[in-house]
Amino acid sequence: MRNVLIMIKTSGLKTDILLGSTFPMYVLSGNEKFLCLSNFLLTFQLPYLIDGNTKITQSNAILRYIGRKHKMCGDTEEEKVRVDILESQAMDFRMQLVRVCHDPNFPLTLSPQENLRLIYLQQLPKTLQLFSHFLGTRRWFAGKKMTFVDFSMYDILDLNCKFLPTCLDPFPNLQEFLTRFEGLKKISAYMNSPRYLPKPVFLKMAKWGTQ
């Protein structure tokens, strides 16, 4: 959800997006008005973007839509392939953390074979190594220009840094990617404004990331 918000608020797209799940229920519109949702709107699959006559749900579909409008889907065939690959990999990575943080046994001491948190932390260095290798010496994950998947990668890498603050210590290029992303003028201005909602990141039933 945060990646969708950051991309919308820094792209200049004048649209409405209905938020739910991890965020308070409201409509975030281009003119910064916050309106309460009527009960019938709660049946929507959220987030739900409205851009003129276009209505889209699902976070990745919204990101790709904005990416197409702003030519942020890659220029060359190689870049487009990298975007396609990373879009799926970033979602898989995020869902692994979602599963861990919604595990009812998260705070309990179980055997390593049963504790999803311990298993996740054991596998995390290998997972991050793959992303580090994929990024290499590039400025952005697809190449020289930012694409919509960089927003997803920023979000999941930042979440993992909150989950385990030292996780990126062995991967300077991933650290530099986060710094580069946060240093962009529009993104920096948004993140330092009261409009930015860095948390909560998960549903209330999660065992981590709800405050």
N, C-alpha and C positions, 0 to 999 in steps of 0.2 A: 504493500500500500504506500509506503513512504516513497518508493521509487516513482510511482505514478504521480504523487503530489509534487515531488521535486521537479519532474520533467514538465508537468503542466505549468507550474508557477514560474519556471525559468524559460519556457519556450515562447511566452507571449501569446499562447493560444487563448482566445476569449471563448470560454465554454463553461458549461456547468458540469460538475461531477458530484454524484451522490455517494456519500461515504457511509460505511457501516462497519460491522464486525469489530475491528480493533480500535476504531475511532468513534467519537460521539456521532450520533445520527444527525447530519445536517447537509445542506446543499452548499457547496463551495463554488461560487460563481466568479466570473471574470471581473466583476466590479466589486469583489470583496464582501458581498453581503452574505450573511449567514441566516438561513431560514430553517425553521423546524420542518421535518418531514411529516406529511400526513400518514395515517396508519396504513393506507393502501399502498404507499410507496415502500413499506417495509417488506413487501413480498418480492421486490426486485432482487436479483442477484447483484450484490455490491462488490466492488465499486461499479458505478453505472455512469458512463460519460454521455453527455448530450452536446453535440456540436452542430447547431442548425437542425437539419432533418436527420442527421446521423446519430444513432443511438447504439452504444457499444457496451458490453459487459466483459468481465474477465481482465485482470491486470495486464497480462501479456498482450492481449488484443488491443488494449488501450495504448500501451507503450508503442506497439508496432504501428498503430494508426497515426500517432503523433510523429513517430519516426518518418513515416512516408510523407507526411505533410511538410516536414522540415528537412527532407533529404538526409535522414540520419539512419539509413538502412545499409550503408556501404555503397561505394561507387563501382569498384571493380567486381568481377565475379568471385575472386578470391575473398574479398572483404565481405561480400554477401554470404558466402558459404561460412565464413568465420562467425558472422552474426547469427546465422541459423543454428550452428552448432552450440554457440555459447548461450543462446536463448534457452535451449533445452537443458544444458548443463547447469546453468544458474538456477533454474527452477528445481531441478533434482537436488541440488545442494541445499537450497532453501527448505525443501520438504523434509530433508533429513533432520535439519535442526528443529523444524516444526514438530516432527514426530517425537524427538527427544524431549522437547519442552512441554509436550502434552502427555507425556508418559506419567501415569498415576504413581509410579514407583520412583519418580525423579529424585525426591529428597531422601529416599530410603537407602540403606546399605545392603546391597545384594551382591551376589557373586559377579565377577566380571562378565560371565556369560549371560547374565540376566539383566544387568544394569545398562540400559541403552545409553545413558550419559557417558559412562566409562568407555563403552565401545566407540561412541562417536568421537570422544577425545583421543582415543588411541588411533583412529583412522584419519583424524583431522590433518596432521602434518602431510600425509600422503596426498590427501585431497587438495590441500593448498599448494603442494609442489606441482601438481598437474596444472593448476591455474597459473602459477608463476611461470611455468615453462611455456604455456600457451601465450601469455602476455609477452614474455621475452624482453626485448629492449624497446618494444613499441610504446608510443605515448598512450594509445588507447587499445582496447582489446582487438578491434578489427584492423587497426592500422594507424595512420597519421591523424585521421579525423574521428571525432567522437560519434558514436552511434547510440541507439536507444538501449542496447544491451549493457553499455557502460553504467547506466543508471541502476540496472538490476544487480550488476556486479558490485557496485559501490554499496548498495543496500545490504547484500548478504555478507560481504567482507566486513562491513562495519558492525553488523550484528554479531559476527563471530568474534570480533575484537572486544565487544562488550561481554560476550559469553566467556571468553578466555583472553584477557588483555595481552598476553604474551604470544599469542598464536602466530602473529606475523613477524616476529623477531627474526626468524631465519630467511625471510623473503623481502628484501629491501625493495624490489621492483613493485611488489603489491602495496607496500607502505607508501611508496612514491606515487602510485596510482591514486590512492585515497587522498593524499595531500594535494595532488594535481587537481583532482575532481573538486575538492572543497575550496580550492583557491580560485576557481573560475569566478569571474566578477558577479554574474547573476546568481549563481548558486551560493556564493559566500554571502551576498546581500540577503537572500531568502533565508538561509540557515541562521542568520543573526537577527532575523526579524521575529516579532511575536506571532507571525502567521505560521512559522515552522513548528510542526508537531513531531518531535523526535521519539516520543513514546506516548502510550504503550505500543508495543510491537506485536503482541499476540492477544488472543481472546482471554477473557477473564478466567476461563477454566484451565488455562495453561499454568504450569508450575514455575515458569520463569518468563520475564519480559512483559508482565502485566501492569507494572507501575512505572 
